Amino acid sequence: MRPGLPAVLDVVGRRCVVVGAGAGGRRKIDALVAAGADVTVIDPAGLGGTGSDRAPRSEVEVIVRRWEPGDLQGAHLVVIATDIPDVNEAVAAEAESVGALVVRSDGVGVGHLTLPAVAQRASVRVAVDTGGGSPAVAAVLRDEIAHVLDAEGDRWDELARWAAERRPVSIAAVEARLAELRRTT
């Protein structure tokens, strides 16, 4: 795994382009729509017969054709999700030239970031990343963490709201509040 800096990227209202709308691309489309991005998908088959699992077509601009040079103008983030190596390399080069951040789903070359497996319950979001080395392991661990969040009910969300109202708050204070919540609920 290569070193990296875990962070949350604010894409609200920013143009994000997904080149390739297969299963991997659709998962990225869903995540970008959920994060509030302005999503453009470029794929010769569009979103296909099934479309994206969670993203209504009205929330996504779909360009039904192959990627062409110039398609990435104004993009903040580009997700490369095709299975055509030459296209992936060309898209990556253009993304670099327009200053967009790059996510590569092909396991070839290096993008600027990877998109982790995410479990979210209310205001608590946990991301699991393996540096792109094993998305399946990240997904399984995410599911395990989601079970812990589910078992705790709303405690983590309540704790997050409590801490936000008291910023700055120490780890010791958060641990004490969590213990109190577990005793009383």
N, C-alpha and C positions, 0 to 999 in steps of 0.2 A: 504494500500500500504506500502510495506516495504521500508525503506530508501535505497537509492542507489546513485551512482555517475554517472551522464550522461557523456558519453565520446564517442569518435569515435575510433573504433578499426581498426588498420591497418592489414589487412589480405592478402595484395598483396603477391602472391607467397607462401603463407603458406598453409599447408595441413589442410583442414577443412572437416570433415566427417559428413554426414547427414544420420542418421539411420531412415529409414522410408520415403517413397516418395509419401505419400498421398497429398491432397491439401495443408495442412499446410507445409509439408516438401518441396513441390515444390516451395512455396513462398520463403522459406529460401534458397533454391538452387539458385533461380533467384537473390536474394539479394547478396549471396556470389559470384556468377559469376560476377555480376556487380561490385563488390568491388575488383575483381582481385584475388580471392582465387583460390587455386588448390583444386577443389571439388571432393570428392569421395562420392558416394551415395551407400548405402547398403539397398536393399529391395528385397524380394522374387519375386516381380513383375517388378523389374527394374523401369524404369520411366513410365511404362504402355503404353497404346496405344497412349495417347496424349503427353506424355513427359512433360517437363517443359515448361512453357509458353514462356520464353525468352531465356533460356539457350540451345544453340545448343548441341546436344549429344556429339559432338567432344570436347567440353570444360569441360565435366564432365566424370569422370571415374565412370562407373556403375558396381557394383558387384551384380549380380542377384542371391541372396540367402539371408537367414537370417543372422543377425549379429552373429559373432563367437568371442570368446575371442581371443585377439591378433589383431583384426581388427583396433584398434585405435592407434597402435604404430606410433609415429611421428606426431600425430595430435596436432594442435595448438588449434582448436576449434571443439567441438562435439555438433551437434544438435540432440536431441532425439525427434523424431516425429512419434513414433509408438503408437498404441492403445493397446499394450500388457504390462500391468503393470510389470510383472516379467522381461521382456526384458528391459524395461526402467530402472528399478533399477539396473540390471546387467551392462547395458551400462554406466550408471552414475558412478557406482563403478569403472569400468575399466578406464573411462575418468579421474576420480580423481587420480587413481593410476599412470597414464602416465603423469599427470600434465597438462592436457588439460582444457581449459575453457569449461563450459557446459551451453547450452541453453536447457531448457526443455519445450516442447510444450504441455505436458500432464496436466499441472496445479497441478501436484503432486510433492512434494519434492521441493527443491530449487536449481536452477542452479546458476551459477556465474553471468549471465547477461540475459537480455531480449533483443529481437530485436525489436526496435520501428517501428512504421509506419513512412515512410519517404516520403517527397515531395522534389524533386530536380529540379531546373531550372538552367541550366548552372553551375556556381560555387557556387550557394547558395543551401545549404541542410538544411532542417528543419526536426527534428525528434520529434515525439510525443510518449510519453510513459505513460502508466498507471500502471507500475510496474507489468505487466502481469495480472492485475485485470480485464481489459476489453479491449481486442484488438479491438473490434468493435467500442468502443468509440474513441480509438486512431485513427482508420482508418477514421472515420467521421470527426474528428477534422483535421487530415492531409489533407483531401480533401478540407475543408474550407480554410485552409492556402494556399493550392495550388491555389485556386481561387484568393486569394489576390495576390499571386506572378504572376499569369497569367495576372491579371488586370493591374499590374504595368509594364508589358512588360519586357524589359531588364534592367530596372533601378537598380534592386537589384544586378544583375551581374556586371553592370558598377560600382556601388557603391563599391562592394566587391573588384573589381580590382583596383579602385582608392585608397581605403584604404590600400590594400596590397603594393602598390607602395610607400606609405608614412609611413610605420610602423616605430615607433609606432604612432598611431593617436588617438586622444581623441574622446569620445562619442559625445561631443559637435561639433567637427569638422565633424564627420560623419552625424550628424543631419542637420548641415548647408548645407553640400553637397547634402544630400537627398532633402532638400527643394529647393535648386537650380535646381537639376535635374527635380523635379516636375514642376517647373516654366517654364523650357525651353523645356520640351518634352511632 
